[in-house]
Amino acid sequence: MSKYPCPQCQKALTWNPANPHRPFCSERCQQLDLGAWASGDYAIAGDELENDFSSALLESVDQQD
């Protein structure tokens, strides 16, 4: 089986399909990661204006009214 580090705490793990929290070592690490995404600590890089297609659609509808 493959060894890998927990993405949150870096604890060495063996890939186990029976682990309900994989790729994390525990529910705690899984929740910490989710909280970081929810609070905006993590983000996917990109140009907001260029990637925000839905906002452009809303602006065009507002201009038509």
SEMARNU-837607 format. One line per field, with one value per residue (C-alpha): residue in three letters; residue number from 1; x, y, z. Coordinates in Angstrom, 1 decimal, padded with zeros to 4 digits, always signed. Example, Ala and Ser with C-alpha at 12.3 -4.5 7.8 and 13.67 -1.06 7.14 Angstrom:
2
r: c(Ala | Ser) $
k: c(1 | 2) $
xx: c(+012.3 | +013.7) $
yy: c(-004.5 | -001.1) $
zz: c(+007.8 | +007.1) $
***
This chain:
65
r: c(Met | Ser | Lys | Tyr | Pro | Cys | Pro | Gln | Cys | Gln | Lys | Ala | Leu | Thr | Trp | Asn | Pro | Ala | Asn | Pro | His | Arg | Pro | Phe | Cys | Ser | Glu | Arg | Cys | Gln | Gln | Leu | Asp | Leu | Gly | Ala | Trp | Ala | Ser | Gly | Asp | Tyr | Ala | Ile | Ala | Gly | Asp | Glu | Leu | Glu | Asn | Asp | Phe | Ser | Ser | Ala | Leu | Leu | Glu | Ser | Val | Asp | Gln | Gln | Asp) $
k: c(1 | 2 | 3 | 4 | 5 | 6 | 7 | 8 | 9 | 10 | 11 | 12 | 13 | 14 | 15 | 16 | 17 | 18 | 19 | 20 | 21 | 22 | 23 | 24 | 25 | 26 | 27 | 28 | 29 | 30 | 31 | 32 | 33 | 34 | 35 | 36 | 37 | 38 | 39 | 40 | 41 | 42 | 43 | 44 | 45 | 46 | 47 | 48 | 49 | 50 | 51 | 52 | 53 | 54 | 55 | 56 | 57 | 58 | 59 | 60 | 61 | 62 | 63 | 64 | 65) $
xx: c(+000.0 | +001.1 | +002.4 | +001.5 | +001.4 | -001.9 | -002.5 | -003.2 | -000.8 | +001.7 | +001.4 | +002.6 | -000.3 | -000.8 | -003.6 | -006.6 | -010.0 | -011.5 | -010.4 | -013.6 | -011.5 | -008.9 | -006.8 | -006.8 | -005.7 | -008.7 | -012.0 | -010.2 | -007.8 | -010.6 | -012.6 | -009.6 | -009.1 | -012.8 | -012.8 | -009.7 | -011.5 | -014.7 | -012.9 | -011.0 | -007.6 | -007.2 | -008.0 | -007.5 | -005.4 | -006.9 | -008.3 | -011.6 | -013.1 | -012.0 | -013.2 | -016.5 | -018.7 | -021.9 | -021.3 | -020.8 | -024.2 | -025.9 | -024.3 | -025.6 | -029.1 | -029.0 | -028.0 | -030.9 | -033.5) $
yy: c(+000.0 | +003.6 | +005.8 | +009.5 | +012.5 | +013.8 | +017.1 | +018.9 | +017.6 | +015.7 | +012.5 | +009.5 | +007.3 | +004.2 | +004.5 | +002.6 | +002.6 | +001.8 | +005.2 | +007.3 | +010.5 | +009.9 | +011.6 | +013.0 | +011.0 | +012.0 | +013.8 | +016.7 | +017.2 | +016.9 | +019.6 | +021.9 | +021.7 | +022.4 | +025.3 | +026.8 | +026.7 | +028.1 | +031.1 | +031.9 | +030.9 | +028.7 | +030.0 | +029.0 | +031.6 | +033.4 | +036.6 | +037.2 | +039.2 | +036.8 | +033.7 | +035.1 | +034.2 | +034.4 | +037.9 | +039.0 | +037.5 | +039.3 | +042.6 | +042.2 | +041.4 | +044.5 | +046.7 | +045.5 | +046.4) $
zz: c(+000.0 | -000.7 | +002.1 | +002.1 | +004.6 | +006.0 | +004.1 | +007.4 | +010.0 | +007.8 | +009.9 | +007.8 | +006.7 | +004.6 | +002.1 | +003.4 | +001.7 | +005.1 | +006.5 | +006.2 | +006.5 | +003.8 | +002.6 | +006.2 | +009.2 | +011.3 | +011.4 | +013.2 | +010.3 | +007.8 | +009.6 | +010.0 | +006.2 | +005.5 | +007.9 | +006.1 | +002.8 | +004.3 | +005.9 | +002.7 | +004.0 | +000.8 | -002.6 | -006.2 | -008.0 | -011.0 | -012.2 | -010.5 | -013.3 | -016.0 | -014.1 | -012.8 | -015.7 | -013.6 | -012.5 | -016.1 | -017.0 | -014.1 | -015.2 | -018.7 | -017.5 | -015.2 | -018.1 | -020.3 | -017.7) $
***
